[in-house]
Amino acid sequence: MVNTVFLIRHGESQSNAGKATTGPENVEITQRGQEQARAIAEFLKSYPIDLIVTSPYRRAKQTAELTTSIPLFHTVEQVEWKVQEFTYLSSMHQEQSTVEDRRPLVDAYWEQCQPSYVESSGSESFAQFIERVQSFILRLQTSPYETIAVFSHEQFINAVLWLIKDGPIKMSEQAMRDFKDFLKENTLPNGIIVQLKVHHNQARWSYEKIMGHLEQPSGDLIATPSCM
């Protein structure tokens, strides 16, 4: 048996566009993000989706809305799972700030590489984040659904790909550095779809990154460069 999972990064958000935002759970998508969401919906129309999953964050839910509004998917089960972004600097979101405002603290966080460190209330440690991703992977391995669409976030999707590539990891400072290196080498633009296949009989995974749906008639992409 082979299950297909579409891991979808949300459309361009206010934060991705360089605007100041507060709590990460409330960040919305931009007009460009809406265009990307429409392109995603058109792509998914060709597949027999059995389950639509969204993260609890607004930008992921907004991206999914154009897909869930398609009559074809009105009877498809829609649920919310803990597939949200890795949030490790909650104190920075008490006031409005941009990605660049947060950059020094982001760099400092990854420089210290302490897997169990929790920055403040509302944050999670790297170890907790990876445990959450591992729980998601286990859920996919035991899912009765054949085709699932998951509207999620860049770091979460990359963590899934990292874990299925390297298998179970021993939590350590080095593991955290390895993940950070993986992020740098595998940027995922807004609107990208990663088609993940779970090969149950062979106990293996395979995946393909899909961006063709984001191409405009001119051949240009409406994808947004990745940013933390």
NORLIN-V875114 format. One record per residue. N is the residue number from 1. RES is the residue in one small letter. PSI is psi in whole degrees, 0 to 359 (NA if undefined). Layout:
N/RES/PSI + N/RES/PSI
This chain:
1/m/136 + 2/v/122 + 3/n/145 + 4/t/130 + 5/v/124 + 6/f/110 + 7/l/115 + 8/i/124 + 9/r/137 + 10/h/161 + 11/g/167 + 12/e/131 + 13/s/171 + 14/q/319 + 15/s/317 + 16/n/328 + 17/a/3 + 18/g/8 + 19/k/155 + 20/a/136 + 21/t/170 + 22/t/238 + 23/g/131 + 24/p/335 + 25/e/344 + 26/n/359 + 27/v/134 + 28/e/167 + 29/i/158 + 30/t/182 + 31/q/320 + 32/r/322 + 33/g/324 + 34/q/320 + 35/e/318 + 36/q/321 + 37/a/321 + 38/r/320 + 39/a/321 + 40/i/315 + 41/a/318 + 42/e/320 + 43/f/314 + 44/l/340 + 45/k/338 + 46/s/0 + 47/y/146 + 48/p/75 + 49/i/131 + 50/d/336 + 51/l/135 + 52/i/123 + 53/v/138 + 54/t/154 + 55/s/166 + 56/p/357 + 57/y/142 + 58/r/319 + 59/r/327 + 60/a/318 + 61/k/319 + 62/q/322 + 63/t/323 + 64/a/337 + 65/e/321 + 66/l/333 + 67/t/314 + 68/t/342 + 69/s/348 + 70/i/127 + 71/p/326 + 72/l/330 + 73/f/10 + 74/h/329 + 75/t/1 + 76/v/137 + 77/e/136 + 78/q/126 + 79/v/166 + 80/e/124 + 81/w/168 + 82/k/66 + 83/v/29 + 84/q/169 + 85/e/157 + 86/f/111 + 87/t/108 + 88/y/2 + 89/l/56 + 90/s/327 + 91/s/334 + 92/m/347 + 93/h/11 + 94/q/332 + 95/e/163 + 96/q/136 + 97/s/159 + 98/t/172 + 99/v/318 + 100/e/326 + 101/d/322 + 102/r/348 + 103/r/313 + 104/p/320 + 105/l/325 + 106/v/312 + 107/d/320 + 108/a/322 + 109/y/312 + 110/w/335 + 111/e/321 + 112/q/331 + 113/c/63 + 114/q/99 + 115/p/332 + 116/s/0 + 117/y/130 + 118/v/117 + 119/e/318 + 120/s/176 + 121/s/132 + 122/g/346 + 123/s/163 + 124/e/154 + 125/s/165 + 126/f/320 + 127/a/319 + 128/q/321 + 129/f/312 + 130/i/323 + 131/e/321 + 132/r/319 + 133/v/320 + 134/q/323 + 135/s/322 + 136/f/315 + 137/i/317 + 138/l/321 + 139/r/320 + 140/l/321 + 141/q/336 + 142/t/9 + 143/s/139 + 144/p/352 + 145/y/140 + 146/e/324 + 147/t/120 + 148/i/137 + 149/a/122 + 150/v/115 + 151/f/111 + 152/s/214 + 153/h/161 + 154/e/308 + 155/q/323 + 156/f/312 + 157/i/316 + 158/n/325 + 159/a/322 + 160/v/312 + 161/l/321 + 162/w/315 + 163/l/323 + 164/i/339 + 165/k/312 + 166/d/355 + 167/g/190 + 168/p/138 + 169/i/155 + 170/k/120 + 171/m/127 + 172/s/172 + 173/e/321 + 174/q/321 + 175/a/320 + 176/m/320 + 177/r/320 + 178/d/320 + 179/f/318 + 180/k/319 + 181/d/320 + 182/f/319 + 183/l/315 + 184/k/325 + 185/e/348 + 186/n/61 + 187/t/142 + 188/l/109 + 189/p/158 + 190/n/138 + 191/g/355 + 192/i/149 + 193/i/125 + 194/v/113 + 195/q/111 + 196/l/131 + 197/k/131 + 198/v/109 + 199/h/94 + 200/h/317 + 201/n/328 + 202/q/2 + 203/a/47 + 204/r/169 + 205/w/154 + 206/s/154 + 207/y/159 + 208/e/134 + 209/k/128 + 210/i/126 + 211/m/355 + 212/g/329 + 213/h/344 + 214/l/359 + 215/e/135 + 216/q/168 + 217/p/330 + 218/s/349 + 219/g/350 + 220/d/155 + 221/l/145 + 222/i/16 + 223/a/151 + 224/t/135 + 225/p/146 + 226/s/147 + 227/c/153 + 228/m/NA
